[in-house]
């Protein structure tokens, strides 16, 4: 049985309605989300500073559309 790319990527997640959860269940869900975030920040390696600079002075602003000049 072949699975198309769209079926492989798009998964339907059914979340319970918060109004149908008890206060304890909502607190448990929030606790789980916060704990996951804390663990993720502690487990991921710290980003090392890159030796390659971008070539901009610290106070210089960079715009995605350089043709729009800012007037003072």
C-alpha positions, 0 to 999 in steps of 0.5 A, a space after each residue: 500500500 503506497 502512502 502519498 507525501 500529503 498523507 505522510 505529512 498531514 496528520 490530524 491531531 484531535 485536542 480536547 476542548 479546554 472547556 471539557 477538561 477539569 481544572 486538574 487536567 488543564 493544570 497537568 497539560 500546562 505542566 507537561 508543556 512547561 516541563 517539555 520546554 524546560 527539558 528542550 532548553 537544557 538538552 539542546 546544545 548551546 549555539 556557538 558564536 560564529 567566526 564568520 561575521 555578516 559584515 555589518 556594524 552593530 548599529 546598522 539596520 538591514 532591510 529585506 528591500 534595500 531599494 526603499 530608503 528611509 527618510 529622516 
